[in-house]
Amino acid sequence: MDRITLTQKNRLFWLGRYAERVYQTTAYMMKIYDRLIDNIDFDYESYCKNLGIPCNYTDAKDFCLKYLFDGSDPFSIRSAADAMLGNGMELRSTLTSTTLAYLQMASTALDEAAASDSPCVALQWVLDDIMAFRGSFDDSIHDEGTRNTIKAGRQVERLSLFLRADVNTELIPQELKMLLFRVDRADLDVDRASYGVIKGEEAGEKHDRHLLLGSVEGLIRV
């Protein structure tokens, strides 16, 4: 990756994180939206606490709409999608126009969901467009270091969400293994202490969840 500047590495890493954040949280909120339609309550206060975001919502419906669509909320999915697209636009010389277009379509689909009385169809388009972005990126970017930088960001974000929410715990060992695989193949500045904790956990050692989360979040210095 000697042709890639430090700024580009940073943007690739955070593009991977934001795209994964939009994907995972949108998929989760689609399930919550369906529950609210069926008058099944949602403990949004615990969700906010687990993710470490302010809980400035009046009820579950208010949370659902604002967390999905409020661009003035820096913790919303809308804001994550804006950051995703912004990083993609800055990387337009690295990404192909076709690959970048999928990020734009995902952002547009989120706008369409916000304007709809039945947003789940458009929210599914958000997921589909991000999956198409991943496939296009893999197909069009031939430099392994570039691909692994964005995928390392994706793994960090996925693990961060899993660990914060204490969900999909059965997947964490495999996700840790994949994170190390990506990091070992990308030219990234790595915190060795964090790497050691993750390597030990992946090998079967058991660490406090908060220590592991801090190690995942602090592993890559960009």
TORKOL-4160 file (C-alpha; in steps of 0.2 Angstrom, whole numbers, padded with zeros to 4 digits, m for minus):
222
<pt num="1" X="0000" Y="0000" Z="0000"/>
<pt num="2" X="0015" Y="0012" Z="m0003"/>
<pt num="3" X="0004" Y="0021" Z="m0015"/>
<pt num="4" X="m0009" Y="0025" Z="m0002"/>
<pt num="5" X="m0007" Y="0040" Z="0009"/>
<pt num="6" X="m0010" Y="0040" Z="0028"/>
<pt num="7" X="m0026" Y="0050" Z="0025"/>
<pt num="8" X="m0032" Y="0038" Z="0012"/>
<pt num="9" X="m0029" Y="0023" Z="0024"/>
<pt num="10" X="m0039" Y="0033" Z="0037"/>
<pt num="11" X="m0053" Y="0035" Z="0025"/>
<pt num="12" X="m0053" Y="0017" Z="0019"/>
<pt num="13" X="m0054" Y="0011" Z="0037"/>
<pt num="14" X="m0068" Y="0023" Z="0042"/>
<pt num="15" X="m0077" Y="0019" Z="0026"/>
<pt num="16" X="m0077" Y="0001" Z="0032"/>
<pt num="17" X="m0083" Y="0005" Z="0049"/>
<pt num="18" X="m0097" Y="0017" Z="0044"/>
<pt num="19" X="m0103" Y="0005" Z="0030"/>
<pt num="20" X="m0104" Y="m0009" Z="0043"/>
<pt num="21" X="m0112" Y="0002" Z="0056"/>
<pt num="22" X="m0126" Y="0007" Z="0043"/>
<pt num="23" X="m0128" Y="m0011" Z="0038"/>
<pt num="24" X="m0129" Y="m0019" Z="0055"/>
<pt num="25" X="m0140" Y="m0005" Z="0064"/>
<pt num="26" X="m0152" Y="m0004" Z="0049"/>
<pt num="27" X="m0155" Y="m0023" Z="0049"/>
<pt num="28" X="m0158" Y="m0022" Z="0068"/>
<pt num="29" X="m0170" Y="m0007" Z="0067"/>
<pt num="30" X="m0180" Y="m0016" Z="0054"/>
<pt num="31" X="m0184" Y="m0030" Z="0066"/>
<pt num="32" X="m0188" Y="m0017" Z="0080"/>
<pt num="33" X="m0199" Y="m0007" Z="0068"/>
<pt num="34" X="m0209" Y="m0023" Z="0065"/>
<pt num="35" X="m0211" Y="m0026" Z="0083"/>
<pt num="36" X="m0217" Y="m0009" Z="0086"/>
<pt num="37" X="m0230" Y="m0011" Z="0072"/>
<pt num="38" X="m0236" Y="m0027" Z="0082"/>
<pt num="39" X="m0237" Y="m0016" Z="0098"/>
<pt num="40" X="m0222" Y="m0025" Z="0106"/>
<pt num="41" X="m0212" Y="m0013" Z="0116"/>
<pt num="42" X="m0193" Y="m0010" Z="0114"/>
<pt num="43" X="m0181" Y="m0006" Z="0128"/>
<pt num="44" X="m0173" Y="0008" Z="0119"/>
<pt num="45" X="m0165" Y="0015" Z="0135"/>
<pt num="46" X="m0155" Y="m0001" Z="0137"/>
<pt num="47" X="m0150" Y="m0001" Z="0119"/>
<pt num="48" X="m0143" Y="0017" Z="0120"/>
<pt num="49" X="m0134" Y="0013" Z="0136"/>
<pt num="50" X="m0126" Y="m0003" Z="0128"/>
<pt num="51" X="m0120" Y="0007" Z="0113"/>
<pt num="52" X="m0114" Y="0022" Z="0124"/>
<pt num="53" X="m0125" Y="0035" Z="0115"/>
<pt num="54" X="m0136" Y="0048" Z="0123"/>
<pt num="55" X="m0154" Y="0043" Z="0126"/>
<pt num="56" X="m0163" Y="0059" Z="0121"/>
<pt num="57" X="m0179" Y="0051" Z="0116"/>
<pt num="58" X="m0197" Y="0052" Z="0122"/>
<pt num="59" X="m0203" Y="0034" Z="0118"/>
<pt num="60" X="m0199" Y="0019" Z="0108"/>
<pt num="61" X="m0207" Y="0026" Z="0092"/>
<pt num="62" X="m0198" Y="0043" Z="0094"/>
<pt num="63" X="m0181" Y="0033" Z="0096"/>
<pt num="64" X="m0185" Y="0023" Z="0081"/>
<pt num="65" X="m0188" Y="0037" Z="0069"/>
<pt num="66" X="m0174" Y="0049" Z="0075"/>
<pt num="67" X="m0161" Y="0035" Z="0077"/>
<pt num="68" X="m0165" Y="0030" Z="0059"/>
<pt num="69" X="m0167" Y="0046" Z="0050"/>
<pt num="70" X="m0162" Y="0062" Z="0061"/>
<pt num="71" X="m0147" Y="0069" Z="0052"/>
<pt num="72" X="m0145" Y="0082" Z="0066"/>
<pt num="73" X="m0141" Y="0067" Z="0078"/>
<pt num="74" X="m0123" Y="0063" Z="0077"/>
<pt num="75" X="m0127" Y="0045" Z="0083"/>
<pt num="76" X="m0141" Y="0041" Z="0071"/>
<pt num="77" X="m0140" Y="0029" Z="0056"/>
<pt num="78" X="m0143" Y="0044" Z="0045"/>
<pt num="79" X="m0127" Y="0053" Z="0051"/>
<pt num="80" X="m0117" Y="0036" Z="0049"/>
<pt num="81" X="m0123" Y="0035" Z="0031"/>
<pt num="82" X="m0118" Y="0053" Z="0028"/>
<pt num="83" X="m0101" Y="0049" Z="0035"/>
<pt num="84" X="m0100" Y="0033" Z="0025"/>
<pt num="85" X="m0104" Y="0043" Z="0009"/>
<pt num="86" X="m0092" Y="0057" Z="0013"/>
<pt num="87" X="m0078" Y="0045" Z="0015"/>
<pt num="88" X="m0082" Y="0037" Z="m0001"/>
<pt num="89" X="m0083" Y="0053" Z="m0011"/>
<pt num="90" X="m0065" Y="0058" Z="m0004"/>
<pt num="91" X="m0059" Y="0041" Z="m0010"/>
<pt num="92" X="m0067" Y="0042" Z="m0028"/>
<pt num="93" X="m0050" Y="0041" Z="m0036"/>
<pt num="94" X="m0047" Y="0024" Z="m0027"/>
<pt num="95" X="m0065" Y="0018" Z="m0029"/>
<pt num="96" X="m0073" Y="0016" Z="m0046"/>
<pt num="97" X="m0088" Y="0026" Z="m0051"/>
<pt num="98" X="m0098" Y="0010" Z="m0050"/>
<pt num="99" X="m0093" Y="0006" Z="m0033"/>
<pt num="100" X="m0096" Y="0023" Z="m0027"/>
<pt num="101" X="m0113" Y="0024" Z="m0034"/>
<pt num="102" X="m0119" Y="0010" Z="m0023"/>
<pt num="103" X="m0115" Y="0021" Z="m0008"/>
<pt num="104" X="m0125" Y="0035" Z="m0015"/>
<pt num="105" X="m0139" Y="0023" Z="m0019"/>
<pt num="106" X="m0139" Y="0017" Z="m0001"/>
<pt num="107" X="m0140" Y="0035" Z="0005"/>
<pt num="108" X="m0154" Y="0039" Z="m0006"/>
<pt num="109" X="m0164" Y="0023" Z="m0001"/>
<pt num="110" X="m0162" Y="0029" Z="0017"/>
<pt num="111" X="m0170" Y="0046" Z="0012"/>
<pt num="112" X="m0184" Y="0036" Z="0003"/>
<pt num="113" X="m0187" Y="0026" Z="0019"/>
<pt num="114" X="m0188" Y="0042" Z="0029"/>
<pt num="115" X="m0202" Y="0049" Z="0018"/>
<pt num="116" X="m0212" Y="0033" Z="0017"/>
<pt num="117" X="m0226" Y="0027" Z="0029"/>
<pt num="118" X="m0219" Y="0009" Z="0026"/>
<pt num="119" X="m0200" Y="0011" Z="0027"/>
<pt num="120" X="m0195" Y="m0007" Z="0028"/>
<pt num="121" X="m0195" Y="m0009" Z="0009"/>
<pt num="122" X="m0183" Y="0005" Z="0006"/>
<pt num="123" X="m0172" Y="0000" Z="0022"/>
<pt num="124" X="m0170" Y="m0017" Z="0013"/>
<pt num="125" X="m0163" Y="m0007" Z="m0002"/>
<pt num="126" X="m0150" Y="0001" Z="0010"/>
<pt num="127" X="m0144" Y="m0017" Z="0015"/>
<pt num="128" X="m0144" Y="m0023" Z="m0003"/>
<pt num="129" X="m0134" Y="m0008" Z="m0009"/>
<pt num="130" X="m0121" Y="m0010" Z="0004"/>
<pt num="131" X="m0119" Y="m0028" Z="0000"/>
<pt num="132" X="m0118" Y="m0023" Z="m0019"/>
<pt num="133" X="m0104" Y="m0010" Z="m0013"/>
<pt num="134" X="m0095" Y="m0024" Z="m0005"/>
<pt num="135" X="m0095" Y="m0035" Z="m0020"/>
<pt num="136" X="m0091" Y="m0021" Z="m0032"/>
<pt num="137" X="m0076" Y="m0016" Z="m0021"/>
<pt num="138" X="m0069" Y="m0033" Z="m0021"/>
<pt num="139" X="m0071" Y="m0035" Z="m0039"/>
<pt num="140" X="m0063" Y="m0018" Z="m0044"/>
<pt num="141" X="m0049" Y="m0015" Z="m0031"/>
<pt num="142" X="m0035" Y="m0026" Z="m0035"/>
<pt num="143" X="m0023" Y="m0020" Z="m0021"/>
<pt num="144" X="m0024" Y="m0032" Z="m0007"/>
<pt num="145" X="m0019" Y="m0020" Z="0006"/>
<pt num="146" X="m0032" Y="m0008" Z="0001"/>
<pt num="147" X="m0045" Y="m0021" Z="0002"/>
<pt num="148" X="m0040" Y="m0027" Z="0019"/>
<pt num="149" X="m0039" Y="m0010" Z="0026"/>
<pt num="150" X="m0058" Y="m0007" Z="0023"/>
<pt num="151" X="m0062" Y="m0025" Z="0028"/>
<pt num="152" X="m0052" Y="m0022" Z="0044"/>
<pt num="153" X="m0063" Y="m0007" Z="0048"/>
<pt num="154" X="m0078" Y="m0018" Z="0044"/>
<pt num="155" X="m0072" Y="m0031" Z="0057"/>
<pt num="156" X="m0068" Y="m0018" Z="0070"/>
<pt num="157" X="m0086" Y="m0011" Z="0069"/>
<pt num="158" X="m0095" Y="m0027" Z="0068"/>
<pt num="159" X="m0085" Y="m0033" Z="0084"/>
<pt num="160" X="m0088" Y="m0017" Z="0093"/>
<pt num="161" X="m0107" Y="m0018" Z="0090"/>
<pt num="162" X="m0108" Y="m0036" Z="0095"/>
<pt num="163" X="m0098" Y="m0033" Z="0111"/>
<pt num="164" X="m0107" Y="m0017" Z="0116"/>
<pt num="165" X="m0124" Y="m0025" Z="0114"/>
<pt num="166" X="m0118" Y="m0042" Z="0120"/>
<pt num="167" X="m0126" Y="m0051" Z="0105"/>
<pt num="168" X="m0120" Y="m0064" Z="0093"/>
<pt num="169" X="m0107" Y="m0070" Z="0106"/>
<pt num="170" X="m0105" Y="m0086" Z="0097"/>
<pt num="171" X="m0099" Y="m0077" Z="0082"/>
<pt num="172" X="m0085" Y="m0067" Z="0091"/>
<pt num="173" X="m0071" Y="m0080" Z="0090"/>
<pt num="174" X="m0073" Y="m0081" Z="0071"/>
<pt num="175" X="m0074" Y="m0062" Z="0069"/>
<pt num="176" X="m0059" Y="m0060" Z="0080"/>
<pt num="177" X="m0049" Y="m0072" Z="0069"/>
<pt num="178" X="m0055" Y="m0063" Z="0053"/>
<pt num="179" X="m0050" Y="m0046" Z="0061"/>
<pt num="180" X="m0032" Y="m0053" Z="0064"/>
<pt num="181" X="m0032" Y="m0060" Z="0046"/>
<pt num="182" X="m0036" Y="m0043" Z="0039"/>
<pt num="183" X="m0024" Y="m0033" Z="0050"/>
<pt num="184" X="m0009" Y="m0045" Z="0046"/>
<pt num="185" X="m0012" Y="m0042" Z="0028"/>
<pt num="186" X="m0014" Y="m0023" Z="0028"/>
<pt num="187" X="m0001" Y="m0010" Z="0031"/>
<pt num="188" X="m0008" Y="m0002" Z="0047"/>
<pt num="189" X="m0001" Y="0005" Z="0063"/>
<pt num="190" X="m0006" Y="m0008" Z="0076"/>
<pt num="191" X="m0006" Y="m0006" Z="0095"/>
<pt num="192" X="0003" Y="m0022" Z="0101"/>
<pt num="193" X="m0005" Y="m0023" Z="0118"/>
<pt num="194" X="m0022" Y="m0023" Z="0110"/>
<pt num="195" X="m0016" Y="m0036" Z="0097"/>
<pt num="196" X="m0010" Y="m0047" Z="0111"/>
<pt num="197" X="m0027" Y="m0047" Z="0120"/>
<pt num="198" X="m0036" Y="m0051" Z="0104"/>
<pt num="199" X="m0024" Y="m0064" Z="0099"/>
<pt num="200" X="m0025" Y="m0073" Z="0116"/>
<pt num="201" X="m0044" Y="m0072" Z="0115"/>
<pt num="202" X="m0045" Y="m0079" Z="0098"/>
<pt num="203" X="m0033" Y="m0093" Z="0104"/>
<pt num="204" X="m0045" Y="m0097" Z="0119"/>
<pt num="205" X="m0041" Y="m0086" Z="0133"/>
<pt num="206" X="m0055" Y="m0077" Z="0142"/>
<pt num="207" X="m0055" Y="m0058" Z="0145"/>
<pt num="208" X="m0067" Y="m0046" Z="0152"/>
<pt num="209" X="m0079" Y="m0040" Z="0139"/>
<pt num="210" X="m0074" Y="m0022" Z="0142"/>
<pt num="211" X="m0056" Y="m0026" Z="0140"/>
<pt num="212" X="m0059" Y="m0035" Z="0124"/>
<pt num="213" X="m0070" Y="m0021" Z="0117"/>
<pt num="214" X="m0056" Y="m0008" Z="0122"/>
<pt num="215" X="m0043" Y="m0019" Z="0113"/>
<pt num="216" X="m0054" Y="m0020" Z="0097"/>
<pt num="217" X="m0057" Y="m0002" Z="0097"/>
<pt num="218" X="m0039" Y="0003" Z="0100"/>
<pt num="219" X="m0031" Y="m0010" Z="0089"/>
<pt num="220" X="m0029" Y="0000" Z="0073"/>
<pt num="221" X="m0021" Y="0018" Z="0075"/>
<pt num="222" X="m0027" Y="0029" Z="0061"/>
